[in-house]
Amino acid sequence: MPASPSTARAINDRLALRLLQQEGPLTAGQLKQLTGLSRPTVADLVERLTAAGLIAVVGEAGEQRRGPNAKVYGIVADRAHLAALDIRTEGVAVAVADLVGRVLAEASVPIGGDTGTGPAVEQAVTLVERVAKEAGADRLHTVGIGAPGLIDPSSGELRDSTGLPEWHRRFVATLQERLPEARVRVENETNLAALAEQRDGAARDRDTFVLLWLGHGTGAAVVLDGALRRGASGGTGEIGFLPVPGTTALPTSTDCEGGFHSLASSAAVVELAAEYRVPTEPGQEASRAPGVVRAAAGVVRGAVARAREEGAAAGPAPGSTEEHPPAVPAARFLDALADRLAVGVASVVAILDPGCVVLGGEVGEAGGKELAARVQDRIARMTPLPTEVRTTTLGGGAVLRGALLTARDRAQEELFTPGERLPQPSPGR
């Protein structure tokens, strides 16, 4: 059955808007070429979208020809403003962007563990309001939030967890109260990081992969055949609870100590570095772990480069730093860390066969190719399933980027649907 005229118009409008979002400003002629629609149809949709306040003339085509130059149309970026939040146990980061995803303002604030629930919530909400004001956003259309912990798949709410600060759950409800017109969406932080890596990062060429998040805690996100998999209870990827050898106890339903978390969390990484006499800077484990891993990887990288300069025929294999004594502790530390990570990665590979694992988070980024190569080498010895191990290209910023991408997609989905567009701006704005 052919589509009705109204349905056909809606499809054409959405196609044109998606092209403008992906390709940037275009002329009517370029829209005709890219969509395959007739000239009159393109002229009609341009008129409709202009009248709806979704697109506007942003310039003229540069080519010289008889008559006036062709008008160039672009999405009205300030038609809606979006906010992205990355909530951590130690603080919150906020970015506010326009409808096409251009970041207009961003900031973060630390929230100490001794801060009361009420003051912590107020600090976080005030930060969102301040960044929105700095971005010139009178209102926020959609707010995307990345948070650690389980997200209830039916309600979309952050589930209670004894391992997370109480202010996390209170914050979401308070933010919705203070921003009643905003669409507030919460997603697991690792899932958002995986979406960002798939769209803009290390997994852009992969439809199936697993992101192993290595930060304050551990987590995993699973993307199969291009789709993020959340599981029946929203808990796919809670790898911190995975029972593994090398720990002194088993995890429980309320505590992941004794699971993979005990081997790969920031605190565990700092302890491992001390065991191998790799110096660490003072401070909290969450900030010290990336620093010590980055320093160790840098020492090993430098030793490998020097060995090659000194005439190593094919270059040393990862970890071959014996001729450079200062690099030996760093190399052995990375070897031991890779041993630990491989235990968790091998379990995931045996069940899912993703073909690609991205080491994400601040620690994954800090380890770089030196850590990824070691993990891949161990996986190759532990399983017959070929698996490439990659390093994140977005690091800890992947959560905020994923939250922004999700907020933009949801806002555009609504605004680009006829009949569900924002009211026209008042005159003079």
N, C-alpha and C positions, 0 to 999 in steps of 0.2 A: 504494500500500500504506500503510495507516495506521501511525503510529508505535507502537512497543511501549510498554507502560506505563512502563518504566524510561526510555526515550528521551523520552517526553512529560514525565515528571517533571523530567528534566535540562533540557529546553528551558524549562519553566516556571520552574525555579529560576534559571536564568541571566537570564531576562527580568526577574524580580523584582529580582535583584541589580543589574542594569544600571539599572533605574528608581531604586532606592535610591541608587545612585552618582550618577546624573544629577540627580535631583530632591531628594535629601536624605531625611531621615526621613519615613516615611509610615505611616498606619494601615492595618490590613488592609482596611478599606473603600475607602481610596484606591487600594491595590494592585488590588483587585477592579475598580474603575472604570477604571484605567489599562491593566490587562492584558486585561480582558474575560473573565476566568476566573470560574468559579462560586465562590460563597462557600466550599463545602467544599474545593474545590481550593486556594484561597488559604490556608485554615486549615491544610491539610496541608503546603503548602510553607513556611509560616511556622514550623511545628513542626520540619520537617526542617532548615531553615537555622539555627534557634536551637540545635537539638541539635548541629549541626556547628560551632557557635561562630562562624559568619559574620555573624549578625545578633543584636541584643539589644534589649530594651526600653530606650528612651532618654527616655521621658516619656509624658505623656498628652495626648490631644486637648483643646483648651480649651473646646469648646462645652459648654454646660450642657444636660443631658437627664436623663431618668429612668435610674436605675441607674448603674453605674460608667462613667467616661469611657473612650473607646477608647484602647488602648495604641498608642504610636507606636514603630515599629521603625526601627532604623538599622544600617548596616554597622559591625561591630566594627573600628574604624579601626586599632587596635594589633595586629590579627591578624597583620600582617606589616609590616615596615619596608623602605623602599626608599632607594636612594642614587642621586643623579644627579651626574655629573662632567663638567666642561668642561675639557678638557686643551688648553692653548695652548703655543706655543713658549716663552713667558715665565712660565708658571706653571699652576696648577690651581685650580679652584673646585669646591666640594662642597656639596651640599644633601642632607639626609636627611628623608624624609617618611613619613607613615603610608599605609595602604592606600587612602585616599580622596584622597591627593595633598596633604594639608596639610603644609607645610614646618615641621619641628620645630627644626631647627638648620642653620646654613650658615656656611661660612667659605672663605677662599681663602689661598693662599700663593704669593709670587713665587719663581720658580726661575731664577736667572741663567744666562746662557749659559756661564759659566765654571765652573758647578757640575758635578762629576763625575757619571757615570751612576749609580753606586751611591748616593751621597748624595742625588741628585735623586729616585731611586726611593723611598728611605726617607722623604724629606720628604713626598712625595705620599701614600704608603701610611699614614704616621702621621697625616696630616691626615684621611684617611677614617676611621680608627679613632677619632680624637678627636671628630670631629663626630658619629659614630654614638653614642659614649658620652654626649655632651652631649644628644643627642636621646632618650636612654633606650632605645636599641635594643640588646638583648642579641645579636641576630643580624640580618643583612641578608638578605632573601629574594631581591631582584633589584637589580642594579647596572647602570644605564645610563650609558654613557660616550660622550661626543662628542669626537672627535679629528680633527685635520686629516690629510689624506692619503687614500690609497685603502684601502678595506676589501674584502678578498677575499670575493666573494659566496658561494663554496662553503664556506669555513671560518669566515667571520665575523671573521677576524683582520686586524689592522692590517698592511698590507704595508710592506716595507722601502722607505724613500725617503731619498735623499741629502739632501733638503731639510729633514728633520725630525730633532730630537734623538734619539739612541739610547735615552734613558730612556723615551720614549713606549712603545716596544714592550716593553721590559723591565718597565715598570710594570704593564701589563695581566696579564702572567704572574705577577708577584710578588703582585699583589692577589688573584688567584685562589688562590694558594698560602696566603695569610694568611686568606682567607675561603672555605674549601673548600665550605661549604654554600650559598654565594651563587651565583645565576645571573648571570654577568657577560656583558653584551652590549655590543659596540662598534659605533658607527655614525659615519659621516662627519659632522662638525660642521655643515656647511651643510645636509645633509639633515635633521638634527634641527631646525635653525632653521626650515626650511620647514614641517615638521610643526607646530611651535609656532605659526607665523604662520597656518597653515591652521585650527588648532583655536581659538586664542585671540588672534590678532593681525590684521594688516592684510589677510589673504586669507581671512577667515572666510566670505565670500560667493562664493568662487571655487573651482570644481572644477579649473580649469586655470590655472596661473600659473607663473612662474619667479621664484625668489629669487636676486638678485645679492648675494652676500656681499662686503662691503667692510670689511675689518679689517686685520690685520697683512698678510695676503695677500688673494687674491681667489678666489672660487669661485661656483658656481651650483648650484641644486637645481631639478629639473624635476618638477612635479606635473601629470599629464595625466589628465583624467577622474577626479579624486579619488585617484589612486594615485601614489605616489612612484616615479619611474623611476630605476633604478640603472645600467642598461647591462650588457653582456655581461661586463665585467671589473670592474664597480663604479665605473667612472670617468665616468659621465654628470655633466656640469657642471664638469669640470676646465678651466674657462674661462681660467685663468691661462696655459695652454699655447697658447691661440688665437693664431695668427700675425695680427698687425695692422699697419697702416701706422703710421709715427711712431716706430718703434724702430730701433735701430742694428744688430740682428742677428735671427736666427730662434731660437726655442726649440729645445731638444733633448729627447730622451727622458728625461733626468735633471735638466734645469734649465729652468725656465719663464722665466728672464730672456730678454728678446727677444720674449716673448709679451705678452698683455694684462696680465699681472702687472706688466710694466715700466711700464705707463701708470697703473695704478690701485691699486697696493699702498700701504701706509702711507708707505714711504720715498719713493715717487714723488709722493705727495700733498704731503709736506713740501717736497720739492724744487720742486714747481710753485708752492707758496705763496711760497717765497723768490724765485722768478723774477718774481712779480708784486708783490714787496715787501710781502707780507702778513706781519706779525710772527708768529713762532712761539715758544712757550715752550721752555726747555731740557728735555732728556730724550730718551728713546728715541722713535723714529719711531712705534711702535705706540701710544703715549699722546699724542704731539704731533699726529698727523694729525686725530683727532676734535676736538681742541681748536681747531685753526686753522680747520677747516671750520665748526664751530659758531660761532666768533667771526665769521667772514665772513658766514655766513647771518644772524646777528643784526644785523650792521651794515647789510646790505641790507634786511632786514625793517624796521629802524628808519627807514631813508631812505625807503622806500616809504610807510610810515605818515605821516611828516612831509610828504611830497609831497601826499598826499591831504588832510591837514589844511590845507595851504596853498592848497587849492582846485583840485587837478587834477580835471577833470570826471569822467573814467572811471577814474582811477587809472593809474599808469604800468604798462607791460608789464614782465615780469621783466627785470631788468637796466637799466631806465631810471632811472639814478641820477645823471645828469650834473649836475643842479642841486645835488647834495650831494657836493662833492669828496671828503670822507673815505671815501665809500662806493664810489668808482670802482675802486680797486684790488681791493676785496673782490668787487665784482660781476664784474670781469674775470677774477678767479681762479675764481669759480664757473662762469663761462661756459667757461673753458678746461677745467675739470674735467669739466663736462657734455659738452663735445666729445669728451673721451677716453672717458668712460663710454658715450656713444652708439655708439661704434665697436663695442664688445663687445655691447651690447644689440641693436643692429640686426642683427648676425649671428645671434643667438639667435632674434630675431623672424622673420627670413627663413626659418629652418628649421622652427621649432616653431609659430609663430603663436599664442602663449599668450594674447594679449589683455590680459594684465596682467603687469607686472614690478614686484616689490617690491625697493626698495633697502634691503638689510639690513646688519647689523653696526654697529659703533660709528660708522663714517664715514657710512653711509647714514642712521643716526638723526641724526647731527649736522647733516647737510645739510638735513634737514627738507623742507618743501614748496618752499623756494627752489631747492634742487638738483633735486628730483624734477620740478618744472615745467620747468626748463631741459632736462632729459634728454628729457622727453616732447615738448617742442617740437621738438627735433632729430630724434627718431624719426619724428615726423609728416612731416618734410621728406625723410626718407631711405627710407621704405617706405610702400606703399599700405595696409599691414595696420594697422588701428586698434589702438593699444596704449596702455593706461593705465599710467602709472608712479606707484607709490605709495611712501610712506615707511613703513618698519617702525614698528610700535607697541611692539615688544619689544626692539629694539636688540641690544646684545651679550648680553643675558640670554636671548635666544631659544634658544641652544644648551643651556643648563642646563634651561630649561623644556621643551624637546623631549626631552632625556634623561629627565627626570622623567615626562613623559607616556608615553614608550615603556616605561619600567620599570613604571609603574603598569598599563598595558595588559597587559603580559606577565604580571605577577604575578596580576592579576585573571583573566586567561585560564586560568591554571593553578588558582588557588584556587577559582574559580567552576565548575570542572569536577568533578563527582562522582567520588570515588575518588582524587583527587589533591590532597587538602587537607592543610594542616599538621596535625601532631599537636596534640591538645588541650593548652592551657597547663596547667602543673602547679598543684595547689591552692595558693591563697594569692597567685597572681600576677595 
